[in-house]
């Protein structure tokens, strides 16, 4: 009889709340989707996210329920204040995971009325203040509430050691901070066969064309390497506000024959881009006065490693947690063009070393840096940090 009761014990009900979720793109959107899918294997999962064009058809592909709030600019936070308590009751929620701190304001406001402990994932720039946009100004005005929401949470999950240090600055007890890095799907991203048999796959960057991503420094490094008769191809996947400036730089440096701006690509084209490349490079750097431009982790580094590529990465923000320096890739000073050029030369000319790094990166993803590990670790941490409340 006891055994039967244990078998009939209901699954833990988890509510995942965030402002970024597919079909919208981006790192936090990917994070939210992948964590939800992994937790579904052990829990009953419900996702609460803003509505988006095409979301209904998209939501039907998931094996968990997605509840959508009205997507009204500047009123989304108010919508979460209503929807969160409603779902806490309707779903008999045991655990709440907020993938950004702004939605955690709802759990903080209602915590006196509900037993479900809440947790917050922290990425980097979203918890820092600046006046770059109206939205970020509003977040800045909510600074006192942000601190309170983070400190009230049962646990905080920064995606890197760098982000963990930012969280500590808000007075969160270290015992409630658990670094849980991103993962990647090793089934989706895998070493492929290049469509170009010439062996000159060259360099690849997959990122928004933002100032801190370091495309400009890579272009300068390529110009410097021409003096050494090295002219690897460079494919840039992504769009952004830096596109026009980077195109002008390419023209001015005479790199038109080497550089390809691929723009936005489909999922299939992205996999092909990784398969065709020899080296992945993203020299992310910190920009003084730009708190909105910080690399909290760098998911594309893991996509590259899963695809069997060696990585060249800028040593900034949380990037050192996404690359094993000297093993899966090379960390460089992202502001030093010479350092970037030397790393490119090293991996382009020493293909055996590049191959070994790519293999180690793939193994690292298979054994550790995958979403199964990330989701499992996160759930274990939530249950551990809230064990007393769940058993009472």
Buried (B, 14 or more C-beta within 10 A) or exposed (E): EEEEEEEEEEEBBBBBBBBBBBEBEEBBBBBBBBBBBBBBEBBBBBBBBBBBEEBEEBBEEBEBEBBBBEBEEEEBBBBBBEBBBEBBEEBEBBBBBBBBBBBBBBBBBBBEEBEBBBBBBBBBBBBBBBEBEEEBEEBBEBEEBBBBBBBBBBBBBBBBEBBBEBBBEBEBEEEBBBBBBBBBBBEEBBBBEBEEEEEEBBBBBBBBBBBBBBBBBBBBBBBBBEEEEBBBBBBBBBBEEBBEEBBEBBEEBEBEEBBBBBEEBEEEEBBBBBBBBBBBBBBBBBBEEBBBBBBBBBBBBBBBBBBBBBBBBBBBBBBBBBBBBEBBBBBBBBBBBEBBBBBBBBBBEEEEBBBBBBBBBBBBBEEEBBBBBBBBBBBEBBBEBBEEEBEE
